[in-house]
Structure formats: C-alpha cells, structure tokens
Amino acid sequence: MAIDFTNFLGLAGTDAGRNVGDLFKWGGKHSSSTPYYWAKAQEGNMSPQNLPMGGGGYFPETGFGGAIEGIDPYYKKSAYDVSAPIPTYKYGRGSTPRWREGWYEPYYNSMVRAQLREKIGMGTQAIEGDPEAPQSDAYGGLINPSKSKFMKLSEANLPQNLLSRAQQLGITQPGQATLAAGFDEPLIAKGSEFELTQAGDLFVGAERAYQDVLDAIELKETTAFEEKEGALEQIRTERLRSQRDVIPAQEQARAAQAATGMAYSAPAERISEDVEQATLESKLDFKGAELEAGESYEDLMEGYEQERRIEEGKFETEKERFETSLGGVMQKTATEAAKTADLGQQVMEGHRDYGASLVRGKRGKIVGGSDYGGGIGGGELWKEATSPEADLLEGVAGEAESFAQQLEIASANLFQDLGLDRPVDTGGETY
C-alpha cells in the first residue's frame, strides 16, 4: 500500500506539504528530472536569462542576443533563493506560473518565434491554427523588420514595364501563406535589390536616349515638312505674280492684231505666239520647281526613316539585353527564396541543439520530457520538430519562389504588347 507523504506533519494540500512529500518519494530521493534541478545545474544556479550570440552552431543567422523577454520574476532568481522551489517549478504557486509558462515559453518566444517571424517580416500577430499563440507581445521588441528575408512587391523597385506586364498577366495577387503572414501583395526574396534597381535604371536610360533620338528625328521631319510647304507657298506666290504680268502682254498682242484690221497678221501673230510660249515656259518652270521641292522632301523623309530604323534596331538590342538581364535577376531571386524555405527547420534544429547543450551532469535531464506541461504544441521539451512559424516561413518562401519564376517568364518577350513605336505626326502625313 502506497504511503501518501503529502499528509506528512499535517501539511496536506499545501505547497510545503507537496514539497515534503516530493522529498520522501522514491525512498527519500527526489526525481532529478524536474525544471528545478535543471535550473540548479545551469550557470548561476538559475534558468538562463540571455540568448546565446549564435555560437556553437545554434540558431544560424539568428542575429539575436541579449535578454530573454518576458521571463517571470520568480525565474530570474537563483534556485537557492526561491521559496517552495520544487512544487512552484512544477505546478506554479499563486500568481507565479510554473516554469513552463514562466521561463520556457518566454525563451521559446524569444529564441524561436521572434527570429522566424523576423525572417518572414511579420509581427507578433496570431497565426491561424496555432493553438499556443502567445498572448503577450513581450518578445516583439526583438523583431527587427529590416532583417526580413523578403520585401513587398511595392518595395522591390521593379522596372515599371515589368510591373505593368505582371499586372497584365494577373500574377500580382498574394498566395495563401503570404496572406496568412499579414501581407496583401506578393513577396520577393531579398538579395537582388541592387541588380533590380540597376536593370531598371539602365533600361530607363536606354529608353530615354532612344526617345530623344526619335524626338530629334521627328523635329527634323517637321522642319523639312515646314520648309517644303514654305517652298511650295513661295512658288505659288511667284506663279500668281507672273500671271499678273502675262495678262497685259496678251492684251497688247490682241491690240496689235486689231490695229491691222485683218483677221491675220504675221507680226501680230508672232507677238501673240511669243507671249503664249513665254507663259507656257513659265508654267513649266513653276511645275518643275514644285516637283523638285517634293522630291527633295521625299529624299529627306527616306533618310530620316532609315535613321529611325537604325535607332530602332539599336533599341531592340537594348531591350533584348534588358530582358535577359532581368530574367537572370528573377532567377537569382527565386533561388534565394528557395534557400530561405529551409531556414525554418534550421532554426528548429538550432533550438533542439541548444536544449541539448544545457544538460549538466546527471541531474536536471528534462530535455525530451513531457512532464510539467512539456514542449510547445504538445511535444517534448526542446524536441519540437517544427512550429507554425517554421511552416509559415516555408510556405511564404515557396510562394515567393513561384512568384519570382512567374516574373522571370514575364520578363521574356517583355515588350511583346508594350511596343514604344508610334507614327510621327507630320501634318497629316505618316512616313
């Protein structure tokens, strides 16, 4: 028959009674697998108060360090300085939570949740399906948004023509994981910001230079058109002026014929014929001048059109270089996203390795235990295989990778439906 030592000395139901009872269990030996004995085995005889600085292979790329946020004051003391230590560590006491809620959860929030959320670029908001979402944002101060592995589409400084193309193709809607992380637009893995900006700037420069050349050609075409019209107007003016001179000459020829009183007069007829010949020659001269002005204009237009085709060829080469370069950048971005997908599990592995490193001697071996609340998510202490944040990071990274691949496709034949060519206005005539 088992003896209930919690009734020892009439202390049944009290913390002291549980403490005394625990002391006499197992033949007077207390189980060493308790958070209390584990804390006594740590440096300073207490649960660690600070995060490691990334040494020992723990928490790759953590960037974290310093105090664990949210530790209950009770667990900031030496294990030798706390009252009723064993039952409090195991079960909690009054307003003091048990060790699991008072230390392990704040540690996990600071060490695991914070850095995973930082990599995603999210805050301390709850994640759907997380049964143990922290009620406190005490660890939120550890999250540095600038260290996120992703940037929003609107922050990526994509070339406007690629952005327009992506919108045209309907690929600018965020995925399910991205929405769950609190973003209303697709994410792009960081690492290629410079290349994206450079590609955009180079193309804008090439586009501006091309447009400047087109504007210069258009100006020359307009000038040539105006000069042609001016020349024709001058010819028309001269024609009218010559016609004013022809009429008196014709009248004089008719008067000479009338003065003879004869229907035909050789001298008078010669005068009339001379006048008509001069008139014809004058008309031919004006017509020739008009034709010459038109031919000169057509020659100029042909030269300008050839110049435009040469510049278009140059810009087509620039577009192809831009498309190739941009495609390479988006491919690199997809690769960076794929790498980021693994970080969640790397952090979880670092968490497990850190827990194993905290085992000291034969006592306090609680790593892998499920007593006193166990690990986060119903697992064992420091044995959590994954977490909602790690799963979400993997999902977000996968969607960022897919989006980058779609942008890579969009960057190919980017100008298929976005041509810059346009007809030149030359007063109603298109050349």
C-alpha positions in Angstrom: 0.0 0.0 0.0 1.5 3.3 -1.0 2.0 6.0 1.6 0.8 9.4 0.9 3.6 11.6 2.1 1.7 14.8 1.2 0.0 14.4 4.6 3.3 14.4 6.4 3.3 16.7 9.5 -0.3 17.7 8.8 0.7 19.8 5.7 -1.7 18.1 3.3 -2.8 20.3 0.4 -0.1 23.0 0.9 3.0 23.8 -1.1 5.1 22.8 1.8 3.3 19.5 2.1 3.9 18.8 -1.6 7.5 19.8 -1.2 8.0 17.5 1.8 6.1 14.7 0.1 8.3 15.1 -3.0 11.3 14.8 -0.9 10.3 11.4 0.5 9.1 9.9 -2.7 11.2 7.2 -4.3 12.6 6.1 -0.9 13.6 9.7 0.2 15.1 10.6 -3.2 13.6 13.4 -5.3 13.4 12.8 -9.0 16.2 14.7 -10.7 14.1 15.2 -13.9 12.5 18.4 -12.8 12.8 22.0 -14.0 14.1 23.0 -10.6 17.0 20.7 -10.6 17.6 21.6 -14.2 17.8 25.3 -13.2 20.2 24.4 -10.4 22.5 22.8 -12.9 22.8 26.0 -15.1 25.2 28.8 -14.8 24.4 30.9 -11.8 22.0 28.2 -10.5 19.1 29.6 -12.5 17.4 29.2 -15.8 19.4 31.1 -18.5 18.5 34.8 -18.7 20.1 35.6 -22.0 20.1 34.3 -25.6 23.3 32.9 -27.0 25.0 35.0 -29.5 24.8 32.5 -32.3 27.8 30.5 -31.2 28.2 26.7 -31.0 26.2 26.2 -34.2 22.9 27.3 -32.6 20.3 29.4 -34.4 22.0 30.1 -37.7 21.7 33.6 -38.9 20.0 34.5 -35.7 21.3 37.9 -35.2 19.6 37.7 -31.8 21.3 38.1 -28.4 20.8 39.5 -25.0 18.0 39.1 -22.5 15.1 36.7 -23.0 12.0 38.8 -22.9 9.0 38.0 -20.7 10.6 35.8 -18.0 8.6 35.8 -14.8 10.5 37.5 -12.0 10.4 34.2 -9.9 12.6 32.5 -12.5 15.1 35.3 -12.6 16.3 34.3 -9.2 18.8 31.7 -8.1 17.2 28.3 -7.5 18.6 28.6 -4.0 16.8 31.9 -3.3 13.2 31.0 -4.1 10.6 29.7 -1.7 8.9 26.3 -2.1 11.0 25.8 -5.2 10.2 22.3 -6.3 6.3 22.5 -6.3 6.4 26.0 -7.8 8.7 25.0 -10.6 6.4 22.0 -11.3 2.9 23.3 -10.6 3.1 27.1 -10.1 2.1 28.9 -7.0 -0.4 31.7 -6.6 0.4 34.4 -9.2 3.7 32.7 -10.0 3.3 30.4 -13.1 5.1 27.1 -13.3 8.5 27.0 -15.0 7.0 26.0 -18.4 4.9 29.3 -18.7 7.3 31.4 -16.6 10.6 30.6 -18.4 10.3 28.0 -21.2 7.6 29.8 -23.2 9.3 33.2 -23.0 12.6 31.6 -24.1 10.8 29.9 -27.0 9.1 33.1 -28.0 12.3 35.0 -27.9 14.6 32.3 -29.4 12.3 30.6 -32.0 9.2 32.6 -32.7 10.8 36.0 -32.8 13.5 35.1 -35.3 11.2 33.1 -37.5 8.7 36.0 -37.6 11.6 38.4 -38.2 12.7 36.4 -41.3 9.1 36.4 -42.6 8.8 40.1 -41.9 5.7 39.8 -39.6 4.9 40.9 -36.1 3.5 39.1 -33.1 0.0 38.6 -34.5 -1.6 35.2 -34.1 -1.2 32.6 -36.8 -4.3 30.7 -37.7 -4.1 27.1 -36.5 -1.6 27.9 -33.7 -3.1 26.5 -30.5 -0.5 28.2 -28.4 -0.2 31.6 -29.9 1.4 33.8 -27.3 -0.9 36.2 -25.6 1.9 38.7 -24.9 4.0 40.6 -27.4 6.8 41.0 -24.9 9.2 39.4 -27.4 8.0 41.8 -30.2 10.9 44.2 -29.4 13.3 41.5 -30.6 11.9 41.6 -34.1 13.7 43.9 -36.5 11.6 44.3 -39.7 14.6 45.4 -41.7 16.1 41.9 -41.2 13.3 40.2 -43.1 14.3 37.9 -45.9 11.5 39.3 -48.0 10.3 42.6 -49.4 6.9 43.5 -50.6 6.3 43.8 -54.4 5.7 47.6 -54.0 9.0 47.9 -52.2 11.0 45.9 -54.8 11.6 48.8 -57.2 10.7 46.6 -60.2 11.0 48.3 -63.6 7.7 49.8 -64.4 7.4 47.9 -67.6 7.8 44.6 -65.8 5.3 45.6 -63.2 2.8 46.5 -65.9 3.4 43.2 -67.6 2.9 41.3 -64.3 -0.4 43.2 -63.7 -1.4 42.5 -67.3 -0.8 38.8 -66.8 -2.7 38.7 -63.5 0.1 37.4 -61.3 0.2 40.1 -58.7 -2.1 38.5 -56.2 -0.6 37.2 -52.9 -0.6 33.5 -52.1 -2.4 31.9 -49.1 0.7 31.7 -46.9 1.6 35.3 -47.7 -1.9 36.4 -46.8 -1.7 34.4 -43.5 1.6 36.3 -42.7 -0.3 39.6 -43.0 0.7 40.8 -46.5 -1.8 41.9 -49.1 0.7 41.7 -52.0 3.3 39.1 -53.2 6.7 39.0 -51.6 10.1 38.9 -53.3 13.2 37.4 -51.7 15.8 40.0 -50.8 19.3 39.7 -52.2 18.8 41.2 -55.7 17.7 44.7 -54.8 20.8 46.3 -56.4 20.5 44.2 -59.6 16.8 45.1 -59.9 17.5 48.8 -59.5 20.4 48.7 -61.8 18.4 46.8 -64.5 15.6 49.3 -64.2 17.9 52.3 -64.3 19.9 51.1 -67.3 16.7 50.4 -69.3 15.3 53.8 -68.3 18.5 55.4 -69.6 18.4 53.4 -72.8 14.7 54.2 -73.3 15.3 57.9 -72.7 18.2 58.0 -75.2 16.1 56.2 -77.8 13.2 58.6 -77.2 15.5 61.6 -77.5 16.7 60.3 -80.9 13.1 59.8 -82.1 12.2 63.3 -80.9 15.2 64.7 -82.8 14.2 62.8 -86.0 10.6 64.0 -85.6 11.8 67.5 -85.2 13.8 67.2 -88.4 10.8 65.7 -90.2 8.6 68.5 -89.0 11.2 71.1 -90.1 11.6 69.5 -93.5 7.8 69.4 -93.9 7.5 73.1 -93.0 10.3 74.0 -95.4 8.7 72.1 -98.2 5.4 73.8 -97.5 7.2 77.2 -97.4 8.9 76.5 -100.7 5.6 75.5 -102.4 3.9 78.6 -101.0 6.7 80.7 -102.5 6.3 79.0 -105.8 2.5 79.6 -105.8 3.2 83.3 -104.9 5.6 83.6 -107.8 3.1 81.9 -110.2 0.4 84.4 -109.2 2.8 87.3 -109.7 3.8 86.0 -113.2 0.2 85.6 -114.2 -0.4 89.3 -113.4 2.4 90.1 -116.0 1.0 87.7 -118.6 -2.4 89.3 -118.9 -1.2 92.7 -120.1 1.1 91.1 -122.6 -1.8 89.1 -124.0 -3.9 92.2 -124.2 -1.1 94.0 -126.1 -0.9 91.1 -128.6 -4.6 91.2 -129.3 -4.5 95.0 -129.7 -1.7 94.7 -132.3 -3.9 92.3 -134.3 -6.9 94.5 -134.1 -4.9 97.5 -135.2 -4.2 95.9 -138.6 -7.9 95.4 -139.3 -7.1 92.0 -140.5 -8.0 88.6 -139.1 -4.4 87.5 -139.6 -1.2 89.5 -139.2 2.1 87.8 -139.3 3.9 90.3 -137.0 0.9 90.4 -134.6 0.7 86.6 -134.6 4.3 86.3 -133.8 3.8 88.6 -130.8 0.9 86.5 -129.6 2.8 83.3 -130.1 5.8 84.7 -128.2 3.5 85.6 -125.3 1.9 82.2 -125.2 5.4 80.5 -125.3 6.6 82.6 -122.5 3.5 81.8 -120.5 4.0 78.0 -121.1 7.6 78.1 -120.2 6.8 80.0 -117.0 4.2 77.3 -116.1 6.7 74.6 -116.8 9.3 76.3 -114.6 6.9 76.6 -111.7 5.8 72.9 -112.1 9.4 71.8 -112.2 10.1 73.8 -109.0 7.2 72.1 -107.3 8.4 68.7 -108.3 11.9 69.5 -107.2 10.7 70.6 -103.8 8.6 67.5 -103.4 11.4 65.2 -104.5 13.8 66.9 -102.1 11.3 66.4 -99.3 10.8 62.7 -100.1 14.5 62.2 -100.2 14.8 63.7 -96.7 11.9 61.6 -95.4 13.5 58.5 -96.7 16.8 59.3 -95.0 15.1 60.1 -91.7 13.1 56.9 -91.9 16.3 55.0 -92.4 17.8 56.8 -89.4 14.8 55.8 -87.4 15.1 52.1 -88.4 18.8 52.1 -87.4 17.9 53.6 -83.9 15.0 51.1 -83.5 17.5 48.3 -84.2 19.8 49.6 -81.6 17.0 49.8 -79.0 15.7 46.3 -79.9 19.2 45.1 -78.9 19.0 47.0 -75.7 15.5 45.5 -75.0 16.9 42.0 -75.5 19.8 42.7 -73.2 17.4 44.1 -70.6 15.1 41.1 -70.8 18.0 38.7 -70.5 19.5 40.5 -67.5 16.1 40.9 -65.8 15.3 37.2 -66.3 18.7 36.3 -64.7 17.9 38.6 -61.7 14.5 37.0 -61.2 16.1 33.5 -61.4 18.5 34.5 -58.7 15.6 35.8 -56.6 13.8 32.5 -57.0 16.9 30.7 -55.8 17.2 33.0 -52.7 13.6 32.2 -51.9 14.2 28.5 -52.1 17.1 28.8 -49.7 15.0 30.8 -47.3 12.5 28.0 -47.2 15.0 25.8 -45.3 15.7 28.4 -42.6 12.7 27.5 -40.5 13.9 23.9 -40.0 17.4 25.2 -39.4 16.2 27.4 -36.6 14.2 24.5 -35.1 17.3 22.3 -35.3 19.3 25.1 -33.5 16.6 25.2 -30.8 17.0 21.4 -30.2 20.8 21.6 -30.2 20.7 24.5 -27.7 18.5 22.5 -25.4 20.9 19.5 -25.6 23.8 21.8 -24.7 22.0 22.9 -21.5 22.1 19.4 -19.9 24.5 19.5 -17.0 25.7 16.3 -15.3 23.2 13.6 -14.1 20.5 15.9 -12.7 18.0 18.1 -14.4 17.7 16.0 -17.6 14.4 17.4 -18.7 15.3 17.7 -22.4 12.9 15.5 -24.2 10.5 15.3 -21.3 6.8 15.9 -21.5 6.1 16.4 -17.8 5.1 19.7 -16.3 3.5 21.0 -19.5 6.0 19.6 -21.9 7.1 21.4 -25.0 5.3 23.9 -27.3 2.5 22.4 -29.3 2.2 19.2 -27.2 5.7 17.9 -27.9 8.6 17.3 -25.7 10.9 19.9 -24.2 13.5 21.0 -26.8 12.3 18.3 -29.1 9.7 20.3 -31.2 10.1 19.1 -34.7 8.5 22.2 -36.3 6.4 25.2 -35.4 3.6 27.2 -37.1 6.2 29.9 -37.8 8.6 27.5 -39.4 5.8 26.0 -41.5 4.6 29.5 -42.5 8.1 30.6 -43.4 8.4 27.6 -45.7 5.0 28.4 -47.3 5.8 32.1 -47.8 9.2 31.2 -49.3 7.6 28.8 -51.6 5.2 31.4 -52.9 8.0 33.9 -53.2 9.9 31.4 -55.3 6.9 30.7 -57.5 6.2 34.5 -58.0 9.9 35.1 -59.0 9.6 32.3 -61.5 6.5 33.9 -62.9 8.3 37.2 -63.1 11.1 35.5 -64.9 8.7 34.3 -67.6 7.1 37.7 -67.7 10.4 39.3 -68.3 10.9 37.3 -71.5 9.4 39.0 -74.5 8.5 41.8 -72.2 7.8 44.2 -75.0 5.6 41.9 -77.0 2.5 44.0 -76.3 4.2 47.1 -74.9 5.9 48.4 -78.0 7.2 52.0 -78.0 6.9 52.6 -81.7 4.5 55.2 -82.8 3.7 57.1 -86.0 5.3 60.5 -86.4 2.9 63.4 -86.9 4.0 65.4 -90.0 0.9 67.5 -90.6 -1.4 64.7 -91.5 1.1 62.6 -93.5 2.6 59.4 -92.0 6.1 58.3 -93.0 
